[in-house]
Amino acid sequence: MIEVAGLSKTFGSVAALDDVSLSVQKGSVLGLLGHNGAGKTTLVNILSTLLRPSRGHARVAGFDVVGDGVEVRRRIGLTGQYAAVDETLSGRDNLVLIARLLGAGRADAAARADELLEIFQLSDAARRRAKTYSGGMRRRLDLAASLVGRPDVLFLDEPTTGLDPVARRGLWQVVERLVKDGATVLLTTQYLDEADYLADSITVLAKGRIVASGTAEELKGRAGSRNVSVTLRTDEAVLRTTEVLRRSGLDPAPDDEDGLVLIVPVHDSTEIATVVRATDEAGADIAGLAYAEPTLDDVYMALNHSSADR
């Protein structure tokens, strides 16, 4: 549903995008990660026909974003970083207005507005002016507005920025429902937990270039090893357990902050049993045991550090 090949965009001497290529399959979510200025919004603006690329090609729902802009716009919805609703109108009137502008008759426009208000849990506030809505309610209304035309492809540009955790989770559930109904979503975000929760695949941008792509699990696998942390009760137990672990083929190291903790890199969670058996063999009393996998935070920090060195 989205195909991008060698896309570049320059503003004077600044390269906002540099040779970006990606694709998004129908009914899936692509999470686009990157710091401020990485090029995320520029890419969304090109794909939604708000900007023309300097070089390269892009197609959305089978149509070229430059040559077939009208057809692209008929098939997309866009929610920007800030809610774009008319605060002087009620929530319902905002949606009816958009439906009418898209060509719907009065009855169809009203029916679509009521349907979306129900989906986004805004029916009780339908007749209130949008300026009386909370931030989370405005965001939901804004997302509802982008769906009035039943788009095939939805661009969400940092849709939960500034929302509290409860409102963010509510929007996530709405996005999940849309995808189950067949929508294709490109989601830009700086919230790593958001990408981890929603995205089928993730692309990381830095300085306008793609620095990594893959599923969340694939990216985590690139960030470093999984670790088992073993907390023991005495220095002698640490020494004995270290010796047994090394004989078992593992490579434990003492934690720099607490000498009674051993950090044991492992390939996967099945090796926890090996660690426990080693402590038993050493006659050590375990005070604590924890297993940790790399997170998207680890991935993001590693990739940003790498791109900064270039």
C-alpha positions in Angstrom: 0.0 0.0 0.0 3.0 2.3 0.4 6.1 2.0 -1.8 9.0 4.4 -1.5 12.1 4.2 -3.6 15.2 6.5 -3.4 13.2 9.4 -1.9 15.1 12.5 -1.1 14.1 16.0 -0.1 16.3 19.0 0.3 15.5 22.5 1.6 18.4 24.6 0.3 21.5 23.0 1.6 19.7 20.9 4.2 18.9 17.2 3.3 15.7 16.4 5.2 15.5 13.0 3.5 18.3 11.2 1.8 17.7 8.1 -0.4 14.9 6.6 1.7 13.3 3.4 0.5 10.6 1.4 2.3 7.3 -0.4 1.8 4.2 -1.1 3.9 1.9 -4.1 3.3 -1.9 -3.8 3.4 -3.4 -4.1 6.8 -0.1 -3.6 8.7 1.4 -0.8 10.8 4.9 0.6 10.0 6.4 2.5 13.0 8.7 5.3 11.9 11.1 6.2 14.7 13.5 9.1 14.9 14.4 12.2 16.9 13.2 15.7 16.1 14.5 16.7 12.7 15.2 13.1 11.6 12.8 13.5 8.6 9.7 11.7 9.8 7.2 14.5 9.2 8.9 15.4 5.9 8.3 11.8 4.7 4.6 11.9 5.8 4.1 15.2 4.0 5.5 13.8 0.8 3.4 10.7 1.0 0.3 12.7 1.7 1.1 15.0 -1.3 1.7 18.1 0.9 5.3 18.3 -0.3 7.0 17.2 -3.6 10.2 15.1 -3.4 13.4 16.4 -4.7 14.3 13.0 -6.1 12.9 9.5 -6.0 9.5 8.0 -6.3 6.6 7.1 -4.0 3.3 5.4 -4.5 0.4 5.2 -2.1 -2.5 2.7 -2.7 -1.0 2.2 -6.2 -0.9 5.8 -7.2 2.1 8.1 -7.7 2.2 10.9 -5.1 3.3 13.5 -7.7 1.5 12.4 -10.8 -1.7 11.1 -9.2 -2.0 13.4 -6.2 -5.8 13.6 -6.4 -6.2 9.8 -6.4 -3.8 9.5 -3.5 -5.7 12.1 -1.4 -9.0 10.2 -2.1 -7.5 7.2 -0.4 -5.7 8.5 2.6 -6.3 10.0 6.0 -3.9 12.2 7.9 -3.6 13.1 11.6 -0.8 15.6 12.2 1.1 16.4 15.4 -1.5 18.8 16.7 -5.3 18.4 16.6 -6.7 20.3 13.7 -10.4 20.7 14.7 -12.6 23.8 14.5 -13.0 24.7 18.2 -16.1 26.8 17.5 -18.0 23.8 16.2 -19.3 20.9 18.2 -17.6 17.6 17.8 -20.4 16.3 15.7 -20.5 19.3 13.4 -16.8 19.0 12.8 -17.3 15.5 11.4 -20.5 16.4 9.5 -18.6 19.4 7.9 -15.8 17.1 6.7 -18.2 14.5 5.3 -20.1 17.2 3.4 -16.8 18.6 2.0 -16.0 15.1 0.8 -19.3 14.9 -1.1 -21.6 13.1 1.3 -25.3 14.0 1.4 -26.8 15.4 4.6 -28.2 12.1 5.9 -25.0 10.1 5.0 -22.8 12.8 6.6 -24.8 12.7 9.8 -24.8 8.9 9.9 -21.0 8.8 9.4 -20.4 11.4 12.1 -22.5 9.5 14.6 -20.8 6.2 13.8 -17.3 7.7 14.4 -18.4 9.5 17.6 -19.5 6.1 18.9 -16.3 4.4 17.9 -14.2 7.1 19.6 -16.4 7.3 22.7 -17.4 10.9 22.1 -21.1 10.5 21.7 -21.9 12.0 25.1 -19.9 15.1 24.1 -21.1 15.2 20.5 -23.1 18.5 20.9 -20.4 20.3 22.9 -18.0 22.8 21.3 -14.6 21.3 20.6 -12.9 24.0 22.6 -14.4 22.4 25.8 -12.8 19.1 25.0 -9.8 17.7 26.9 -6.6 17.1 25.0 -7.3 13.4 24.7 -10.8 14.1 23.4 -9.6 16.5 20.8 -7.0 14.0 19.7 -9.7 11.4 19.3 -11.9 13.8 17.4 -9.0 14.7 15.1 -8.4 11.0 14.4 -12.1 10.5 13.8 -12.0 13.4 11.3 -9.2 11.7 9.4 -11.4 8.6 9.0 -14.6 10.2 7.7 -13.7 9.3 4.1 -12.9 5.6 5.1 -9.3 5.9 3.9 -7.3 2.8 2.8 -4.1 4.3 4.2 -3.8 6.3 7.4 -0.8 8.5 8.3 -0.5 9.2 12.0 2.2 11.8 12.7 3.1 11.5 16.5 -0.7 11.2 17.3 -0.2 10.8 21.1 2.2 13.7 21.7 1.2 15.5 24.9 -1.4 12.9 26.0 -1.5 11.3 29.4 -0.9 7.5 29.6 -4.6 6.7 29.8 -5.4 8.7 26.7 -2.4 7.3 24.8 -3.6 3.7 25.6 -7.1 4.6 24.4 -5.8 5.8 21.0 -3.7 2.6 20.7 -6.8 0.5 21.0 -8.5 2.6 18.3 -5.6 2.1 16.0 -5.6 -1.6 16.6 -9.3 -1.7 15.7 -8.7 0.2 12.5 -5.9 -2.2 11.4 -8.1 -5.3 12.2 -10.7 -3.7 9.8 -8.1 -3.6 7.0 -6.5 -0.1 7.3 -2.8 0.3 6.5 -1.0 2.7 9.0 2.2 4.6 8.9 2.8 5.8 12.5 5.6 8.3 13.4 6.4 8.4 17.0 9.1 9.2 19.6 7.5 6.8 22.1 9.4 3.5 21.9 6.7 1.6 23.8 4.2 2.9 21.3 6.1 1.4 18.4 6.7 -1.8 20.2 3.0 -2.2 21.0 1.5 -1.2 17.6 4.0 -1.7 14.8 4.3 -4.8 12.7 7.7 -3.5 11.5 9.8 -0.5 12.4 12.1 1.8 10.5 14.5 4.1 12.3 15.5 7.5 10.7 18.5 9.6 11.6 19.6 12.7 9.8 17.2 11.9 6.9 18.5 8.4 6.3 17.3 4.9 7.3 19.7 3.5 9.8 17.7 0.3 10.7 14.6 -1.7 9.7 12.9 -4.8 10.9 10.5 -6.1 13.5 10.8 -5.0 17.1 12.3 -8.4 18.0 14.8 -8.2 15.1 15.9 -4.8 16.2 16.2 -5.8 19.8 18.4 -8.7 18.8 20.8 -6.2 17.3 21.1 -4.1 20.4 23.0 -6.5 22.6 22.8 -9.7 24.6 20.1 -10.9 26.9 21.3 -11.1 30.6 20.5 -13.0 33.7 21.4 -11.0 36.9 22.1 -13.3 39.9 22.3 -11.7 43.4 24.2 -13.8 45.9 24.7 -13.3 49.6 28.5 -13.5 50.1 31.7 -12.7 48.2 32.7 -16.3 48.5 29.5 -17.4 46.8 30.2 -15.0 43.9 33.6 -16.6 43.4 32.4 -20.2 43.5 29.4 -19.4 41.2 31.6 -17.6 38.7 33.9 -20.6 38.5 31.0 -23.0 37.9 29.3 -20.8 35.3 32.5 -20.5 33.3 32.9 -24.3 33.3 29.3 -24.4 31.9 30.4 -22.2 29.0 29.0 -18.9 30.2 30.9 -15.7 30.8 29.7 -14.0 34.0 30.9 -10.6 35.1 30.4 -8.8 38.4 28.1 -5.8 38.4 30.1 -2.6 38.8 27.7 -1.2 41.3 27.2 -4.2 43.5 29.9 -6.9 43.9 27.3 -9.4 45.1 25.5 -9.4 41.6 26.7 -11.4 38.7 25.7 -10.4 35.2 25.5 -13.5 32.9 25.0 -12.9 29.1 22.8 -15.7 27.7 21.4 -16.5 24.2 17.8 -16.9 25.4 15.6 -17.5 28.4 16.2 -21.3 28.4 19.7 -20.7 29.8 18.2 -19.4 33.0 18.1 -23.1 34.1 21.8 -23.4 33.4 22.5 -20.4 35.7 20.3 -21.8 38.5 22.0 -25.3 38.2 25.4 -23.6 38.4 24.5 -21.7 41.6 23.2 -25.0 43.1 26.4 -26.8 42.2 28.4 -24.0 43.8 26.3 -24.3 47.0 25.4 -20.7 46.7 22.2 -19.2 48.2 20.5 -17.0 45.6 19.1 -13.7 47.0 17.6 -12.6 43.7 17.4 -13.6 40.0 16.3 -11.4 37.1 16.2 -11.9 33.3 16.4 -8.9 31.0 16.0 -8.6 27.2 17.1 -5.6 25.1 14.4 -3.1 24.7 13.7 -0.7 21.9 15.2 2.0 24.1 18.5 0.1 23.9 18.1 -0.1 20.1 17.4 3.5 19.8 20.2 4.7 22.0 22.7 2.4 20.1 21.6 3.6 16.7 21.6 7.2 17.7 25.1 6.8 19.1 26.2 5.1 15.9 24.7 7.8 13.6 26.3 10.6 15.7 29.7 9.1 15.1 29.3 9.2 11.3 
